[in-house]
Amino acid sequence: MAPPARLILASASPARLATLRAAGIEPEVVVSGVDEDAVEAADAASLALKLAELKAVAVAADQPRALVIGCDSVLEFEGEIFGKPRDEADAVARWQRMRGKAGVLHTGHCVIDTHREVWLGRSAATQVRFAAVSDEEIEAYVATGEPLRVAGAFTLDGRGAAFVSGITGDPHNVVGISVPLLRLMFDELGFVWHEFWS
């Protein structure tokens, strides 16, 4: 099947956009405006998927002949769901709990073909192990502002990379978009991944 006229990323995340660009994909960016704090679900994987679907649906409504990708990530840690921290104090407290331990980063993915009005939703999970960082390191990291903008209060593609001791699973998923999963979703919808390379 021929690619649709437009490929749209329904996310304001620069990390997701950079990941797609590194994989040879150059999407348009249209931010959904979904209020993430107002959405609830039974567990982390369901919440990530629900948020991804809401973002994709909100953008797809105004985009004819497009393939819309919505994503969202949350961290599951000791039975709790961590989105973006509320403030610096929250980010520091999270890191003091997370250091030396592991959590699971869940990213929901939703792809909508607006021309055929078909869509898929999938979630992916990657275990993340956090380094035993000091209070000084935590405070310095939080002071950069980076942890305040991302789910779980850490990144794998920025300053936070030094504080992640290892992962089990897809590293792209931790950044916020699983490229291998996305390729499979495109295939399931009848599209060939490399035909989207720019």
Beta strands, then each sheet from edge to edge (+ up, - down):
strand 1: 6-9
strand 2: 28-29
strand 3: 66-77
strand 4: 80-82
strand 5: 102-113
strand 6: 118-130
strand 7: 164-168
sheet 1: 2+ 1+ 3+ 4-
sheet 2: 2+ 1+ 3+ 5- 6+ 7-
end
